[in-house]
Amino acid sequence: MSMNLSFSSPMSFVIDHALSKKNPFPKLTSDQKQENRKLAKVRILVEHVIGGMKHFYCLTHRIGN
């Protein structure tokens, strides 16, 4: 199984779906589902990193009252 690791703009995916407003919940193809999973994995990683940075900031700085 080979994976295509080339960069593709997420905006092209958004534009394609924005143009089809007749069906707000279209059936996704397997390629679209796979692309959504890749984006979700990156999004979750970014969210966890941001949360970790906020947590670390709270531990390293005094809160003044």
N, C-alpha and C positions, 0 to 999 in steps of 0.2 A: 504494500500500500504506500503510495507516494503522496506527499502533501505539497501543495503549492504554497510556498512561503513568501511569495512576492506580495508587495504592499498593494492593497486595493482600497480606494477611498470609501469610507462608510457613507459618505454623502451620496454616492451613486445609488446605494441601496435605499436610502431615505427618499431620494427624489423619485425612484421607480414606484415606491409604495404611496407616496403623496399624490401621484398622478391618478391613481386608481381609487377614487373615493366612493365608487358605487358599492364596493364590497370592503367594509372597514376591517374585516378579519379574513383575509384571503388564506387559502390553503397554501402553506409554504412547501417549496420543493425541498428535497433532502439537502441540496447544496445551500439553500438559504438557512435551513435549520443548523447545518454545520457551521456556517458563518456566524450565526447568532450565538452559538455555543462558544466559539472562539472569542467573540467580543465580550460575552458575559464573563469568561474566565479572566480576561484582562481587566474588566471593570471591577470585579470582586477583588483582584489583587491590589488595584489602585485604592479602592475603598479601605482595605485593611491597612495599607501603608499609611494613608492619611490618618486613620484612627490611631495607629501606633504612634505616629508623630505627635498627635494631640495628647495621648496618654503620657508619652515621654516628657513633653513640655510641662505637664502638670506635676510630674514627679521631680523635675529639676529646678523649678522656679517657685519661689515663695508667693503665696497669695496674700496680698496686703489688704487690710481692712481699715 
